[in-house]
């Protein structure tokens, strides 16, 4: 049996959620259920950090923090 959940949000957030749901061709209810399911199955912060550490260790090149910040700033200029 399905359960009902009521969530109260301000009008601006409600309009934004509803507009996004419509853009995806979904009802607001279905959009929110899909968002909740994605959130439940998303990896947590610790798992993401562990995956990033493993990826970094697998890379042959090493960039210092300073080099990474410079690359990020270069990317923002273009």
DRENLO-764124 format. One record per residue (C-alpha): residue in one letter; x, y, z; residue number from 1. Coordinates in Angstrom, 2 decimals, always signed. Each point is the difference from the previous one (the first is absolute). Example, Ala and Ser with C-alpha at 12.3 -4.5 7.8 and 13.67 -1.06 7.14 Angstrom:
BEGIN
REC resn      c1      c2      c3 resi
REC    A  +12.30   -4.50   +7.80    1
REC    S   +1.37   +3.44   -0.66    2
//
This chain:
BEGIN
REC resn      c1      c2      c3 resi
REC    X   +0.00   +0.00   +0.00    1
REC    X   +1.32   +3.44   -0.91    2
REC    X   +0.57   +2.60   +2.68    3
REC    X   -0.60   +3.73   -0.32    4
REC    X   +2.61   +2.55   +1.00    5
REC    X   -0.74   +3.73   +0.18    6
REC    X   +2.83   +2.50   -0.21    7
REC    X   -0.51   +3.71   +0.40    8
REC    X   +2.28   +2.29   -2.02    9
REC    X   -0.12   +3.67   -0.84   10
REC    X   -1.80   +1.08   -3.15   11
REC    X   +3.18   +0.82   -1.94   12
REC    X   +1.49   -3.47   +0.58   13
REC    X   -3.34   -1.63   -0.84   14
REC    X   -0.17   +1.84   -3.34   15
REC    X   +3.62   -0.93   -0.82   16
REC    X   -0.61   -3.68   +0.82   17
REC    X   -3.23   -0.09   -1.96   18
REC    X   +1.59   +1.70   -3.03   19
REC    X   +2.88   -2.49   +0.01   20
REC    X   -2.44   -2.90   +0.26   21
REC    X   -1.99   +1.32   -2.96   22
REC    X   +3.19   +0.40   -2.06   23
REC    X   +0.71   -3.68   +0.64   24
REC    X   -3.55   -1.00   -0.90   25
REC    X   -0.83   -1.15   +3.53   26
REC    X   -2.49   +0.89   +2.65   27
REC    X   +1.40   +1.77   +3.03   28
REC    X   -0.69   -3.11   +2.07   29
REC    X   +1.90   -2.28   -2.37   30
REC    X   +2.86   +2.50   -0.26   31
REC    X   +0.32   +0.08   +3.81   32
REC    X   -0.18   -3.81   +0.30   33
REC    X   +2.74   -0.34   -2.64   34
REC    X   +2.14   +2.60   +1.81   35
REC    X   -0.42   -1.83   +3.30   36
REC    X   +0.98   -3.33   -1.56   37
REC    X   +3.10   +1.59   -1.60   38
REC    X   +0.96   +1.49   +3.37   39
REC    X   -0.38   -3.36   +1.73   40
REC    X   +2.22   -1.76   -2.53   41
REC    X   +2.61   +2.73   -0.37   42
REC    X   +3.38   -0.79   +1.50   43
REC    X   +0.72   +1.78   +3.24   44
REC    X   +2.80   +2.51   +0.44   45
REC    X   +2.40   -2.56   +1.46   46
REC    X   -0.50   -2.39   -2.94   47
REC    X   +0.54   +2.84   -2.48   48
REC    X   +3.19   +1.10   +1.76   49
REC    X   +1.28   -3.57   -0.04   50
REC    X   -0.73   -0.30   -3.74   51
REC    X   +1.80   +3.28   -0.69   52
REC    X   +3.03   -1.14   +2.01   53
REC    X   +0.14   -3.25   -1.97   54
REC    X   -0.26   +1.92   -3.27   55
REC    X   +2.78   +2.41   +0.99   56
REC    X   +2.27   -2.90   +0.94   57
REC    X   -0.62   -1.63   -3.38   58
REC    X   +1.21   +3.08   -1.90   59
REC    X   +3.61   +0.14   -1.13   60
REC    X   +0.22   +3.79   -0.06   61
REC    X   +0.13   +2.06   +3.15   62
REC    X   -1.14   +3.59   +0.30   63
REC    X   +0.71   +2.13   +3.03   64
REC    X   -2.80   +1.88   +1.72   65
REC    X   +1.35   +3.22   -1.51   66
REC    X   -0.03   -1.46   -3.52   67
REC    X   -3.58   -1.24   +0.44   68
REC    X   -1.14   +3.43   +1.20   69
REC    X   +1.71   +1.66   -2.98   70
REC    X   -1.69   -2.42   -2.43   71
REC    X   -3.36   +0.71   +1.62   72
REC    X   +0.50   +3.74   -0.31   73
REC    X   +1.09   -0.38   -3.64   74
REC    X   -3.18   -1.94   -0.71   75
REC    X   -2.15   +2.74   +1.55   76
REC    X   +1.49   +2.65   -2.27   77
REC    X   -1.24   -1.69   -3.18   78
//
